[in-house]
Amino acid sequence: MRAVRYHDYGSADVLQIDEVDRPTPDRDEVLVEMRAASVNRVDVMFRSGQYGDLPLPSIPGGDGAGLVAAVGEDVAAFEPGDRVFASGMDRAEGGTFAEYAIIPAEKLALLPDGVSWADGGAIGNVGATAWTALEDLAGVQAGDRVLIHGGSGGVGHAAVQIAAHSGAEVITTAGSEAVRARLTDLGASVVFDYESDSLAEDILAAADGAGVDTILDHQLEEYLDLDLEVVTEGGTIISTMGHIPETNGRPFYNKEVTIQPLKMDNHPSRRPVLKRLARLMEQDVLAPVVADTYAFDDAARAHQEILTGGYVGKLVVTP
Ligand SMILES: NC(=O)c1ccc[n+]([C@@H]2O[C@H](COP(=O)([O-])OP(=O)(O)OC[C@H]3O[C@@H](n4cnc5c(N)ncnc54)[C@H](OP(=O)(O)O)[C@@H]3O)[C@@H](O)[C@H]2O)c1
């Protein structure tokens, strides 16, 4: 089978197409004939060697969608021919940028018939992250105000839709005017330019001066001071960034703010959250946005494009 692989860490150019043996599923694993997979930022970090220590050569891709081709003897939830989508693949075991991928059954759920391969392939990791942050950790409720930094991104565009569906008022940010205009269609009440000098005042004004109850932040190092200014008393900041910077004392203490780190590797069993996402997509509550699709031969371009940004949603690769 064809697989995208890298034999050394480095720039996107290290990605190449190799002919490799089709793998065989273990007892609790599923062999999936991949139809679409998505680029996640962490894939770029692994490929560039920032995370290191992957057995090389490595196949990138931590989520995706496809048809079940075979199941291990302990797998009862799926059978050959099922449409499935995945989230949370362990990079050390090989990824989804291949014609076939081995995926543990607990990281798969059925993909509803009405959901395209590209949408199913795009949503796994970012949808699981958005749901875990907003629903499982922050417990966002109707009437809450939620600030989502970078609503145009993979996680952000899912988070905007999930928070809006919960009945929250969603304030978000993005880089370009064209992109900002599209985020209100996804459920945001107001969208600001993240480079604006008056961002904190604008957010507070949009929140009637009362502040926001929950913040989803992927660049806490840059936004901690702003977050502490705009968060309400007793509010929660969910950080998907690995490093929690020093809090600057007073506002943090006075407002009794909770800063909650989120590391999705700590949530290895993905079937429950994938089933949630499947239901939301079936109900047209969650509509993944696929900004562009690339063939496997063009995977390097997709790995470069995610760093450029300036689009809404996800980049998808297909065999
Ligand atoms: N901890 C975890 O388990 C976990 C899980 C998932 C993701 N993450 C991390 O979360 C981050 C987002 O992931 P993603 O998949 O959504 O990435 P993504 O699709 O590449 O989105 C990045 C977002 O950041 C925005 N952005 C760029 N510069 C910004 C700035 N100065 N201020 C505010 N926003 C800015 C982009 O906006 P424009 O494109 O409009 O410029 C875009 O909305 C990544 O760093 C990823 O590694 C962590």
The ligand as a MOL file (V3000), in Angstrom:
LIG
                    3D

  0  0  0     0  0            999 V3000
M  V30 BEGIN CTAB
M  V30 COUNTS 48 52 0 0 0
M  V30 BEGIN ATOM
M  V30 1 N -3.3310 20.2910 24.3900 0
M  V30 2 C -3.9170 19.5360 23.4930 0
M  V30 3 O -4.2270 18.3690 23.7330 0
M  V30 4 C -4.2330 20.1430 22.1460 0
M  V30 5 C -5.2150 19.5620 21.3450 0
M  V30 6 C -5.4870 20.1700 20.1120 0
M  V30 7 C -4.7970 21.3110 19.7340 0
M  V30 8 N -3.8470 21.8170 20.5520 0 CHG=1
M  V30 9 C -3.1000 23.0290 20.1870 0
M  V30 10 O -4.0180 24.0800 20.0390 0
M  V30 11 C -3.5870 24.9640 19.0300 0
M  V30 12 C -4.6840 25.1660 17.9850 0
M  V30 13 O -4.8750 23.9460 17.2890 0
M  V30 14 P -5.6520 23.9530 15.9170 0
M  V30 15 O -5.6990 22.5560 15.4450 0
M  V30 16 O -6.9280 24.6780 16.0440 0 CHG=-1
M  V30 17 O -4.6450 24.8200 15.0020 0
M  V30 18 P -4.9690 25.6280 13.6770 0
M  V30 19 O -6.0660 24.9750 12.9160 0
M  V30 20 O -3.6760 25.7940 12.9790 0
M  V30 21 O -5.5160 27.0630 14.1760 0
M  V30 22 C -4.6790 28.0370 14.7200 0
M  V30 23 C -5.5340 29.2400 15.0860 0
M  V30 24 O -4.7140 30.1900 15.7490 0
M  V30 25 C -5.0610 31.4830 15.2340 0
M  V30 26 N -3.9790 32.4200 15.5030 0
M  V30 27 C -2.8300 32.6260 14.8240 0
M  V30 28 N -2.1240 33.6170 15.4060 0
M  V30 29 C -2.8710 34.0490 16.4820 0
M  V30 30 C -2.6950 35.0550 17.4760 0
M  V30 31 N -1.6020 35.8170 17.5230 0
M  V30 32 N -3.6590 35.1890 18.4020 0
M  V30 33 C -4.7590 34.4200 18.4040 0
M  V30 34 N -4.9900 33.4640 17.4910 0
M  V30 35 C -4.0340 33.2770 16.5410 0
M  V30 36 C -5.3200 31.2240 13.7620 0
M  V30 37 O -6.0470 32.3100 13.2020 0
M  V30 38 P -5.8840 32.7710 11.6640 0
M  V30 39 O -5.6930 31.5330 10.8270 0
M  V30 40 O -7.1700 33.4810 11.3930 0
M  V30 41 O -4.6810 33.6540 11.6280 0
M  V30 42 C -6.1660 29.9560 13.8860 0
M  V30 43 O -7.4770 30.2880 14.2350 0
M  V30 44 C -2.3000 24.3750 18.4480 0
M  V30 45 O -1.1960 24.9870 19.0440 0
M  V30 46 C -2.3990 22.9070 18.8380 0
M  V30 47 O -1.1370 22.3050 18.9240 0
M  V30 48 C -3.5410 21.2580 21.7590 0
M  V30 END ATOM
M  V30 BEGIN BOND
M  V30 1 1 1 2
M  V30 2 2 2 3
M  V30 3 1 2 4
M  V30 4 1 4 5
M  V30 5 2 4 48
M  V30 6 2 5 6
M  V30 7 1 6 7
M  V30 8 2 7 8
M  V30 9 1 8 9
M  V30 10 1 8 48
M  V30 11 1 9 10
M  V30 12 1 9 46
M  V30 13 1 10 11
M  V30 14 1 11 12
M  V30 15 1 11 44
M  V30 16 1 12 13
M  V30 17 1 13 14
M  V30 18 2 14 15
M  V30 19 1 14 16
M  V30 20 1 14 17
M  V30 21 1 17 18
M  V30 22 2 18 19
M  V30 23 1 18 20
M  V30 24 1 18 21
M  V30 25 1 21 22
M  V30 26 1 22 23
M  V30 27 1 23 24
M  V30 28 1 23 42
M  V30 29 1 24 25
M  V30 30 1 25 26
M  V30 31 1 25 36
M  V30 32 1 26 27
M  V30 33 1 26 35
M  V30 34 2 27 28
M  V30 35 1 28 29
M  V30 36 1 29 30
M  V30 37 2 29 35
M  V30 38 1 30 31
M  V30 39 2 30 32
M  V30 40 1 32 33
M  V30 41 2 33 34
M  V30 42 1 34 35
M  V30 43 1 36 37
M  V30 44 1 36 42
M  V30 45 1 37 38
M  V30 46 2 38 39
M  V30 47 1 38 40
M  V30 48 1 38 41
M  V30 49 1 42 43
M  V30 50 1 44 45
M  V30 51 1 44 46
M  V30 52 1 46 47
M  V30 END BOND
M  V30 END CTAB
M  END
